[in-house]
Amino acid sequence: MSPRVRTGVLALALLTGLAAPATGTAAASSEAAAAPTVEERRLTQEVPQEILRRSGFATATAAFARALDGAHGYASARRAVEQHGTALWRRAVDRAQGRGPAGGDLSRDDDRPLYWARLTMTRELRTWEPGFALGEGRRAALLDALERTSRGQGDLRLPRDKGVRRILVTGFDPFTLDRDIRISNPSGAAALALDGTVVRTAAGPARVETAVFPVRWRDFAEGAVERALRPYLGRVDLFTTVSQGRVGRFDVERTNGAWRGGFPDNENASSTGLVPVADPGSQPQWTTTTLPYAAIVAAPTGRFPVYDNTSVTEIPAGGTEAVVRPQGPTPGSSARAGGGGDYLSNEIAYRATLLRDRLGLHDKLPGGHVHTPVLQFGAGNTDPASGSVTDPEFVRNRLDIIAQVRTILTVAAGSPVTR
């Protein structure tokens, strides 16, 4: 932890946001530093610390803490946050793609160092007590800037070359960490492995740009998906939201539902009800993929089977009970689960495709959701309490999933849009 300034401020500073004269050598923050979050408190466990040590990311926060302590006002603090957040993302991408030192014996394809290192930085920022007045709103703005930059959301560099197509891909953080804190998310690993790479499609070369999203209901309710994607959807040739789904299979989710099922997120918070979006009066119950699902399913993309998943759960028009519909929703029904379920994977797909439609791009832009297989440890490494944080089968499974995501994108980007 960085040194803390403990001096107090006058009540007037709390009311007006103006810094009061310092009592001692520096002025203090106008707001008491917040306690670490549920996610940040998991950092004290041995598994996160081992992952950080074995990847070289254990030192990621030291320079960030020094930069914060050297900030003399909000503007310089924001510059430090954006610089170090972006550097963390680039470091994770470089490690995943074989550039620079590995930093330890953990395989380069691992997404977990980025997740846990980000949390060490958000904890540092959340509990930082600067020598100048920093209100609750400005601290929140700094935390938001750190989240966005360290997730690649400010690093989407679409090519301007006329002969190069543009693909936008999103992944997720690890989740269900209280069930097994060793968990990795192959969608996040794919995002790191593919960011800035070029794939050769039937329609020519295509550059892939990626970002990662948190597994938190509140971020989605606050518009994190729309804010990140809106500037880019009109400029790309294909987008795919990706998350971890079912055991042993990929799914192209045909239909997304406007319903939250309440499963706890990474903050152990639940949310049940209609997906909260802007302009709810025009909100549809369902959105659909425009990915070329038939071409993806038919192509030999890798060792895992790929399915066109059409099933949903709905309350039929005039009904009161939820019904599973294997062939998709019926007219006038209310959503209770899309093909991708009722958790945040379904929600990111719903939000991204609704944004596509509201931008008038439904018939022009291929886009939708792909679920990867569940990333599994080896047969002898299934006990979270005593098992290893990695094993050869675990690494092989993740590498195979990443490779298959790349091939699915290659097929999708070379095929016509599905209307």
C-alpha positions as CSV (number, residue, x, y, z in Angstrom):
1,M,0.0,0.0,0.0
2,S,1.1,3.6,-0.6
3,P,1.6,6.0,2.2
4,R,-1.6,7.6,3.4
5,V,-2.2,11.2,4.3
6,R,-4.3,11.3,7.5
7,T,-4.8,15.1,8.1
8,G,-8.4,16.4,8.4
9,V,-10.3,19.1,6.5
10,L,-12.8,21.7,7.5
11,A,-16.5,21.0,7.1
12,L,-16.8,23.7,4.6
13,A,-14.6,21.7,2.2
14,L,-17.1,18.8,2.4
15,L,-20.0,21.1,1.5
16,T,-18.3,23.2,-1.3
17,G,-15.7,20.8,-2.7
18,L,-13.0,23.5,-2.0
19,A,-9.8,22.5,-0.4
20,A,-9.3,23.9,3.1
21,P,-5.9,25.0,4.4
22,A,-3.8,22.0,5.3
23,T,-3.1,21.1,8.9
24,G,0.4,19.9,8.5
25,T,2.4,19.4,5.3
26,A,-0.5,18.6,2.9
27,A,-4.2,19.0,2.4
28,A,-6.2,15.9,2.9
29,S,-9.0,14.2,0.9
30,S,-12.5,15.6,1.5
31,E,-13.9,12.1,1.5
32,A,-12.9,9.1,3.6
33,A,-11.5,6.3,1.5
34,A,-14.0,3.5,0.8
35,A,-13.5,0.0,2.1
36,P,-12.5,-2.7,-0.5
37,T,-15.3,-4.4,-2.4
38,V,-16.4,-8.0,-2.3
39,E,-14.2,-8.7,-5.3
40,E,-11.2,-6.9,-3.9
41,R,-11.4,-8.7,-0.6
42,R,-10.9,-12.0,-2.3
43,L,-7.3,-10.8,-3.1
44,T,-6.2,-11.8,0.4
45,Q,-6.7,-15.5,-0.4
46,E,-3.7,-17.6,-1.5
47,V,-4.8,-18.5,-5.0
48,P,-5.0,-14.9,-6.3
49,Q,-1.6,-14.2,-4.8
50,E,-0.1,-17.3,-6.4
51,I,-1.5,-16.4,-9.8
52,L,-0.1,-12.9,-9.5
53,R,3.4,-14.2,-8.4
54,R,3.6,-16.9,-11.1
55,S,2.7,-14.4,-13.9
56,G,4.9,-11.5,-12.8
57,F,1.8,-9.3,-12.2
58,A,2.3,-9.1,-8.4
59,T,4.3,-5.9,-9.0
60,A,1.8,-4.3,-11.2
61,T,0.4,-2.0,-8.5
62,A,3.6,-0.6,-7.0
63,A,4.2,1.9,-9.8
64,F,0.6,2.8,-9.8
65,A,0.7,3.5,-6.1
66,R,3.7,5.7,-6.6
67,A,2.0,7.6,-9.4
68,L,-1.0,8.2,-7.3
69,D,1.1,9.5,-4.4
70,G,2.8,11.9,-6.8
71,A,-0.5,13.4,-8.1
72,H,-1.0,16.9,-6.9
73,G,-4.6,17.3,-8.1
74,Y,-7.5,15.5,-9.9
75,A,-6.1,16.2,-13.4
76,S,-2.7,14.6,-12.6
77,A,-4.4,11.7,-10.8
78,R,-6.6,11.0,-13.8
79,R,-3.6,11.0,-16.1
80,A,-1.9,8.5,-13.9
81,V,-5.0,6.3,-13.7
82,E,-5.5,6.3,-17.5
83,Q,-1.8,5.7,-18.2
84,H,-1.5,2.7,-15.8
85,G,-4.9,1.2,-16.7
86,T,-3.9,1.2,-20.4
87,A,-0.5,-0.2,-19.5
88,L,-2.0,-3.1,-17.6
89,W,-4.2,-4.0,-20.6
90,R,-1.4,-3.8,-23.0
91,R,0.9,-5.8,-20.7
92,A,-1.8,-8.6,-20.5
93,V,-2.3,-8.6,-24.2
94,D,1.5,-8.7,-24.9
95,R,1.9,-11.6,-22.4
96,A,-0.9,-13.5,-24.0
97,Q,0.6,-13.0,-27.5
98,G,4.1,-14.0,-26.6
99,R,5.7,-10.5,-26.4
100,G,8.1,-9.6,-23.6
101,P,9.0,-11.7,-20.6
102,A,6.5,-14.3,-19.3
103,G,7.2,-13.1,-15.8
104,G,6.8,-16.6,-14.3
105,D,5.8,-20.2,-15.1
106,L,2.1,-19.6,-15.5
107,S,1.1,-20.2,-19.2
108,R,0.8,-17.1,-21.3
109,D,-2.7,-17.8,-22.4
110,D,-4.0,-17.2,-18.8
111,D,-6.5,-14.4,-18.4
112,R,-6.5,-14.5,-14.6
113,P,-3.4,-12.3,-14.0
114,L,-5.2,-9.3,-15.6
115,Y,-8.3,-9.8,-13.5
116,W,-6.5,-10.1,-10.2
117,A,-4.0,-7.3,-11.0
118,R,-6.8,-5.0,-11.9
119,L,-8.4,-5.6,-8.5
120,T,-5.1,-4.8,-6.7
121,M,-5.2,-1.4,-8.6
122,T,-8.9,-0.7,-7.9
123,R,-8.3,-1.5,-4.3
124,E,-5.4,0.9,-4.2
125,L,-7.4,3.6,-5.8
126,R,-10.5,3.0,-3.7
127,T,-8.6,3.2,-0.4
128,W,-6.2,6.0,-1.5
129,E,-6.2,9.1,0.6
130,P,-4.6,11.9,-1.4
131,G,-3.2,15.2,-0.2
132,F,-5.9,17.2,-1.9
133,A,-9.7,17.3,-1.8
134,L,-11.2,14.4,-3.7
135,G,-15.0,14.1,-3.5
136,E,-17.0,10.9,-4.0
137,G,-17.9,11.7,-7.5
138,R,-14.4,12.3,-8.7
139,R,-13.1,9.1,-7.0
140,A,-15.9,7.2,-8.8
141,A,-14.8,8.9,-12.1
142,L,-11.2,7.7,-11.5
143,L,-12.4,4.2,-10.7
144,D,-14.5,4.2,-13.9
145,A,-11.5,5.4,-15.9
146,L,-9.3,2.6,-14.5
147,E,-12.0,0.0,-15.2
148,R,-12.4,1.1,-18.8
149,T,-8.8,1.5,-19.7
150,S,-7.6,-1.8,-18.0
151,R,-10.4,-3.7,-19.9
152,G,-9.3,-2.5,-23.4
153,Q,-12.4,-0.4,-23.8
154,G,-10.3,2.7,-24.6
155,D,-7.9,0.8,-26.8
156,L,-10.1,-0.2,-29.7
157,R,-8.0,0.7,-32.7
158,L,-10.0,0.0,-35.9
159,P,-8.0,0.0,-39.1
160,R,-8.7,2.6,-41.8
161,D,-7.3,0.5,-44.7
162,K,-10.0,-0.1,-47.3
163,G,-9.0,-3.7,-47.8
164,V,-9.1,-4.7,-44.2
165,R,-12.3,-5.8,-42.5
166,R,-13.0,-4.9,-38.8
167,I,-14.2,-7.4,-36.1
168,L,-15.1,-6.4,-32.6
169,V,-15.1,-9.1,-29.9
170,T,-15.9,-8.9,-26.2
171,G,-15.1,-11.3,-23.3
172,F,-15.7,-11.5,-19.6
173,D,-13.9,-11.7,-16.3
174,P,-13.7,-15.0,-14.3
175,F,-16.8,-15.6,-12.2
176,T,-18.4,-18.0,-9.6
177,L,-15.2,-17.4,-7.7
178,D,-16.7,-18.4,-4.3
179,R,-17.3,-21.8,-5.8
180,D,-13.8,-22.1,-7.1
181,I,-11.4,-19.2,-6.9
182,R,-9.1,-20.8,-9.4
183,I,-11.5,-20.2,-12.2
184,S,-10.4,-18.8,-15.6
185,N,-12.8,-17.5,-18.3
186,P,-11.9,-18.6,-21.8
187,S,-13.8,-15.7,-23.3
188,G,-11.4,-13.3,-21.5
189,A,-8.4,-15.4,-22.5
190,A,-9.6,-15.3,-26.2
191,A,-10.0,-11.5,-26.0
192,L,-6.3,-11.1,-24.8
193,A,-5.0,-13.6,-27.4
194,L,-6.9,-12.0,-30.3
195,D,-6.7,-8.3,-29.6
196,G,-5.0,-6.5,-32.6
197,T,-4.5,-9.7,-34.6
198,V,-5.4,-10.3,-38.2
199,V,-7.3,-13.3,-39.5
200,R,-7.6,-14.3,-43.1
201,T,-11.2,-14.7,-44.2
202,A,-13.0,-15.5,-47.4
203,A,-13.7,-11.8,-47.8
204,G,-10.1,-10.8,-47.2
205,P,-8.0,-9.9,-44.1
206,A,-9.8,-8.8,-40.9
207,R,-8.4,-7.1,-37.8
208,V,-9.8,-8.2,-34.5
209,E,-10.2,-5.7,-31.6
210,T,-11.3,-6.8,-28.2
211,A,-12.4,-5.6,-24.8
212,V,-13.4,-7.4,-21.5
213,F,-16.4,-6.7,-19.3
214,P,-17.0,-7.2,-15.6
215,V,-19.5,-9.8,-14.2
216,R,-21.5,-7.2,-12.3
217,W,-25.2,-6.4,-12.7
218,R,-24.7,-2.8,-11.7
219,D,-22.2,-2.0,-14.5
220,F,-24.7,-3.2,-17.1
221,A,-27.6,-1.3,-15.5
222,E,-25.4,1.9,-15.7
223,G,-24.9,1.4,-19.4
224,A,-21.4,0.1,-19.6
225,V,-22.0,-2.1,-22.6
226,E,-23.7,0.7,-24.7
227,R,-21.2,3.3,-23.7
228,A,-18.3,1.0,-24.8
229,L,-19.8,-0.3,-28.0
230,R,-21.9,2.6,-29.4
231,P,-18.9,4.5,-30.9
232,Y,-17.8,1.4,-32.9
233,L,-20.8,-0.6,-34.1
234,G,-21.3,1.6,-37.1
235,R,-17.6,1.2,-38.0
236,V,-17.1,-2.5,-37.8
237,D,-18.0,-5.4,-40.2
238,L,-18.9,-7.9,-37.5
239,F,-19.2,-8.1,-33.7
240,T,-19.4,-11.0,-31.4
241,T,-19.9,-11.0,-27.7
242,V,-18.4,-14.1,-26.2
243,S,-18.8,-15.8,-22.8
244,Q,-18.3,-19.2,-21.1
245,G,-21.4,-21.4,-21.5
246,R,-22.0,-25.2,-21.5
247,V,-19.7,-28.2,-21.0
248,G,-18.0,-29.6,-24.1
249,R,-19.7,-27.4,-26.7
250,F,-19.9,-24.0,-28.5
251,D,-23.3,-22.4,-29.0
252,V,-24.3,-19.6,-31.4
253,E,-27.2,-18.2,-29.5
254,R,-30.1,-17.4,-31.9
255,T,-32.3,-15.3,-29.6
256,N,-31.6,-13.1,-26.6
257,G,-34.1,-12.3,-23.9
258,A,-34.9,-9.1,-22.0
259,W,-34.9,-10.8,-18.6
260,R,-32.5,-11.0,-15.6
261,G,-32.7,-14.2,-13.7
262,G,-31.0,-13.1,-10.5
263,F,-27.9,-15.4,-10.3
264,P,-25.3,-13.7,-8.0
265,D,-22.6,-11.8,-9.7
266,N,-19.0,-11.2,-8.7
267,E,-20.1,-8.8,-6.0
268,N,-22.6,-11.5,-4.7
269,A,-25.4,-9.1,-5.8
270,S,-28.5,-10.4,-7.5
271,S,-30.9,-8.7,-9.9
272,T,-34.2,-10.1,-11.2
273,G,-36.6,-8.5,-13.7
274,L,-36.6,-6.8,-17.0
275,V,-33.2,-5.8,-18.4
276,P,-32.9,-2.0,-17.6
277,V,-32.3,-0.1,-20.8
278,A,-32.7,3.5,-22.1
279,D,-36.1,4.2,-23.7
280,P,-37.9,1.2,-22.1
281,G,-41.1,2.1,-23.9
282,S,-39.6,0.8,-27.1
283,Q,-37.8,-2.2,-25.5
284,P,-38.5,-5.5,-27.2
285,Q,-38.7,-8.8,-25.3
286,W,-36.4,-10.5,-27.8
287,T,-33.5,-9.7,-30.1
288,T,-31.9,-12.0,-32.6
289,T,-28.5,-12.8,-33.9
290,T,-27.4,-11.7,-37.4
291,L,-24.3,-13.9,-37.2
292,P,-24.1,-16.4,-40.1
293,Y,-25.0,-19.3,-37.7
294,A,-25.6,-21.9,-40.5
295,A,-22.1,-21.3,-41.9
296,I,-20.4,-21.4,-38.5
297,V,-22.1,-24.6,-37.5
298,A,-21.3,-26.3,-40.8
299,A,-17.6,-25.3,-40.8
300,P,-14.8,-27.5,-39.2
301,T,-13.8,-24.9,-36.6
302,G,-12.2,-27.2,-34.0
303,R,-12.5,-30.1,-31.6
304,F,-15.6,-28.9,-29.8
305,P,-19.0,-29.3,-31.6
306,V,-20.8,-26.0,-32.4
307,Y,-24.6,-25.7,-32.2
308,D,-27.2,-23.3,-33.5
309,N,-29.1,-22.9,-30.2
310,T,-32.7,-21.8,-30.8
311,S,-34.2,-22.6,-27.4
312,V,-35.7,-20.0,-25.1
313,T,-37.9,-19.8,-22.0
314,E,-40.9,-17.6,-22.3
315,I,-44.3,-16.8,-20.7
316,P,-46.7,-17.1,-23.7
317,A,-49.0,-14.3,-24.6
318,G,-51.9,-14.5,-22.1
319,G,-50.1,-17.0,-19.9
320,T,-48.7,-16.9,-16.4
321,E,-46.2,-19.9,-16.4
322,A,-42.8,-20.1,-18.0
323,V,-42.5,-22.5,-20.9
324,V,-39.4,-23.8,-22.7
325,R,-39.6,-23.3,-26.5
326,P,-36.9,-25.3,-28.3
327,Q,-37.6,-23.5,-31.6
328,G,-37.6,-20.0,-30.2
329,P,-40.2,-17.5,-28.9
330,T,-43.8,-17.3,-29.9
331,P,-45.5,-14.0,-30.9
332,G,-46.4,-11.7,-28.0
333,S,-44.5,-13.7,-25.4
334,S,-42.5,-12.4,-22.4
335,A,-38.9,-13.4,-22.1
336,R,-37.6,-15.4,-19.1
337,A,-34.4,-16.7,-20.7
338,G,-32.7,-16.3,-24.0
339,G,-30.7,-19.1,-25.7
340,G,-27.8,-18.0,-23.5
341,G,-29.9,-18.1,-20.3
342,D,-30.8,-15.2,-18.0
343,Y,-27.4,-14.1,-16.7
344,L,-25.0,-11.5,-17.9
345,S,-23.9,-13.4,-21.0
346,N,-27.5,-13.2,-22.3
347,E,-27.7,-9.6,-21.2
348,I,-24.6,-8.5,-23.1
349,A,-25.9,-10.2,-26.2
350,Y,-29.3,-8.6,-25.7
351,R,-27.8,-5.1,-25.1
352,A,-25.3,-5.3,-28.0
353,T,-27.9,-6.6,-30.5
354,L,-30.5,-4.1,-29.3
355,L,-28.0,-1.3,-29.8
356,R,-27.3,-2.7,-33.3
357,D,-31.0,-2.5,-34.1
358,R,-31.5,0.9,-32.6
359,L,-28.6,2.2,-34.7
360,G,-30.4,0.9,-37.8
361,L,-27.8,-1.8,-38.5
362,H,-29.9,-5.0,-38.2
363,D,-29.8,-5.8,-41.9
364,K,-26.2,-4.6,-42.4
365,L,-24.1,-5.8,-39.5
366,P,-23.5,-9.4,-38.5
367,G,-23.5,-9.6,-34.8
368,G,-24.6,-11.8,-31.9
369,H,-23.3,-14.1,-29.1
370,V,-21.1,-17.1,-29.0
371,H,-20.9,-19.3,-25.9
372,T,-17.6,-21.3,-25.4
373,P,-17.3,-24.6,-23.6
374,V,-16.7,-24.5,-19.9
375,L,-13.0,-24.4,-19.2
376,Q,-12.3,-27.5,-17.1
377,F,-9.3,-28.6,-15.0
378,G,-7.7,-32.0,-15.5
379,A,-9.4,-35.1,-14.0
380,G,-7.2,-35.2,-11.0
381,N,-7.4,-31.5,-10.2
382,T,-11.0,-30.9,-9.4
383,D,-10.9,-30.0,-5.7
384,P,-10.8,-26.2,-5.2
385,A,-9.4,-26.6,-1.7
386,S,-6.4,-28.7,-2.5
387,G,-6.0,-28.5,-6.3
388,S,-3.4,-26.7,-8.4
389,V,-4.2,-23.4,-10.1
390,T,-3.2,-24.9,-13.4
391,D,-2.5,-28.2,-15.1
392,P,-1.7,-29.4,-18.7
393,E,-5.2,-30.3,-19.6
394,F,-6.5,-27.0,-18.3
395,V,-4.0,-25.2,-20.5
396,R,-4.8,-27.4,-23.5
397,N,-8.5,-26.8,-23.1
398,R,-8.1,-23.1,-23.0
399,L,-5.7,-23.0,-26.0
400,D,-8.1,-25.1,-28.0
401,I,-11.1,-22.9,-27.1
402,I,-9.1,-19.8,-28.1
403,A,-8.1,-21.3,-31.4
404,Q,-11.7,-22.3,-32.1
405,V,-13.0,-18.8,-31.3
406,R,-10.5,-17.5,-33.8
407,T,-11.7,-19.9,-36.5
408,I,-15.3,-19.1,-35.8
409,L,-14.6,-15.4,-36.3
410,T,-12.8,-16.2,-39.5
411,V,-15.8,-18.1,-40.8
412,A,-18.3,-15.5,-39.7
413,A,-16.3,-12.6,-41.1
414,G,-16.1,-14.3,-44.5
415,S,-19.9,-15.1,-44.7
416,P,-22.9,-13.0,-45.6
417,V,-25.0,-11.3,-42.9
418,T,-28.0,-13.3,-41.6
419,R,-31.2,-11.4,-41.9
